[in-house]
Amino acid sequence: MADEVILTSDGKKALEERLEHLKVTVRREVSDKIKVAREFGDISENAEYDAAKEEQAMIEGEIMEIENKLHKARILDDKVDTAVVSAGNTVRILDLETNTEGDYKIVGTAEADYANKRLSNESPVGKALIGRRKNETVEVFAPKGNFKVKILKIS
C-alpha cells in the first residue's frame, strides 16, 4: 500500500477514539462558538467569529488527517516474531558508550513518542535495529553523531 501507516492495535484504537471525539464533541463545540460569534453582529470585523472559523478549519484538517491515516493503516499483529527486530517489537538495548540499558517499542511514525520510549521504525535507531537479532551490536547513524548499541532482548 502506497504511503502505508504502520499502527499497533492500541494506536489504531487511540486514533479512532480521537476521531470520534473530534466528530461528535469538538465539532459541536466549535459550531456553537460560531453561532455565538455570529450573534455579535457584523462578521466582517468580528474577531471571535474569525477565531472560531479558524478553529473549525484546524479541526476539519485533523479529522481528514486521522481518516487518511486509518485508511492507509497496516495494523501490526499483536503476536510479532521475536527472532528479529521488526515494527511491533519491544527491544532492550545497551548503549555501548554510556553503558545504559533501555526498553523501546518499535512503532510506525504515527505513534512515535521518544519521551515514552516508542521509536519510529524510520528513526535512525529504529532503522538500525530493524532486521537485527539478539546479541548483535548495531551502529546507529544519527544526526548528532554515530553510536553503537547491543540488542539484549527482543519481545
C-alpha positions in Angstrom: 0.0 0.0 0.0 1.5 3.4 -1.0 2.4 5.5 2.0 1.0 3.0 4.4 0.8 4.0 8.0 2.0 1.4 10.5 0.0 1.2 13.7 -0.3 -1.0 16.7 -3.8 -2.1 17.6 -3.6 0.3 20.6 -2.5 3.1 18.2 -5.4 2.4 15.9 -7.8 2.4 18.8 -6.4 5.7 20.1 -6.8 7.3 16.6 -10.4 6.0 16.3 -11.2 7.4 19.8 -9.7 10.8 18.9 -11.6 10.9 15.6 -14.9 10.1 17.3 -14.2 12.8 19.9 -13.5 15.4 17.2 -16.5 14.5 15.1 -19.0 14.3 17.9 -17.9 16.7 20.7 -15.4 19.2 19.2 -17.3 19.8 16.0 -20.4 20.7 18.1 -18.4 23.0 20.4 -16.9 24.8 17.5 -20.3 25.1 15.8 -21.7 26.6 19.0 -18.8 29.1 19.1 -19.5 30.2 15.5 -23.2 30.6 16.3 -22.5 32.8 19.3 -19.9 34.8 17.4 -22.5 35.5 14.6 -24.8 37.0 17.2 -22.2 39.7 17.9 -23.2 41.3 14.7 -21.1 42.2 11.6 -18.9 39.2 10.9 -16.5 41.1 8.7 -14.9 42.7 11.7 -15.6 40.0 14.3 -12.5 38.5 15.9 -14.5 35.8 17.7 -16.1 34.7 14.5 -12.7 34.6 12.7 -11.1 32.6 15.6 -14.0 30.1 15.6 -13.8 29.6 11.8 -10.0 29.2 12.1 -10.5 26.6 14.8 -13.1 24.9 12.7 -10.7 24.6 9.8 -8.0 23.2 12.0 -10.4 20.6 13.4 -11.6 19.6 10.0 -8.0 19.3 8.9 -7.2 17.0 11.8 -10.3 14.9 11.1 -9.1 14.5 7.5 -5.6 13.6 8.6 -6.8 10.9 11.0 -9.2 9.4 8.5 -6.4 9.3 5.9 -4.1 7.5 8.4 -6.8 5.0 9.3 -7.5 4.4 5.6 -3.8 3.7 4.9 -3.2 1.8 8.1 -1.4 -1.5 8.4 -2.1 -2.9 11.8 0.7 -4.8 13.4 -0.1 -8.2 14.7 0.0 -8.3 18.5 1.9 -11.6 18.2 5.1 -10.5 16.5 8.1 -12.6 15.7 10.9 -12.2 18.3 13.7 -13.8 16.3 14.5 -10.4 14.6 13.6 -6.9 15.4 10.6 -5.5 13.5 7.9 -2.9 14.0 5.7 -4.1 16.9 8.6 -5.5 18.9 9.9 -4.1 22.2 13.7 -4.2 22.2 16.1 -3.9 25.2 19.3 -2.2 24.1 22.5 -1.4 25.7 24.2 1.9 24.7 27.8 0.9 24.5 29.1 4.4 25.0 27.1 5.3 28.1 26.6 1.7 29.4 22.9 2.3 29.9 20.0 0.0 29.1 16.6 0.9 27.8 13.5 -0.8 26.5 12.0 0.7 23.4 8.9 -0.3 21.4 9.4 0.0 17.6 6.3 1.6 16.1 5.2 3.4 13.0 5.8 7.1 12.6 2.2 7.9 13.6 2.8 6.5 17.1 6.4 7.5 17.7 6.9 9.2 21.0 10.5 9.2 22.2 9.6 10.5 25.7 7.5 7.3 26.2 10.2 5.1 24.6 8.2 4.5 21.4 10.7 4.7 18.5 9.6 5.1 14.8 10.7 2.3 12.5 12.0 5.2 10.3 14.1 6.9 13.0 17.9 6.4 13.0 17.7 3.9 15.9 14.6 2.2 14.5 16.2 1.8 11.1 19.4 0.4 12.6 17.5 -2.2 14.7 15.1 -3.5 12.1 16.1 -6.9 10.9 18.7 -7.5 13.6 18.9 -10.3 16.1 19.5 -10.6 19.9 23.2 -10.1 20.9 24.0 -8.2 17.7 26.0 -4.9 18.0 24.5 -2.3 15.8 25.9 1.1 14.7 23.3 3.9 14.7 23.9 6.7 12.2 22.2 9.7 13.9 22.3 13.4 13.1 24.1 14.2 16.4 26.7 11.5 15.8 27.1 7.8 15.3 27.0 5.4 18.3 26.7 1.7 18.9 24.1 -0.3 20.8 23.8 -4.0 21.6 20.5 -5.8 21.4 19.9 -7.6 24.7 16.3 -8.8 24.3 13.5 -8.8 21.7 9.9 -9.3 22.8 
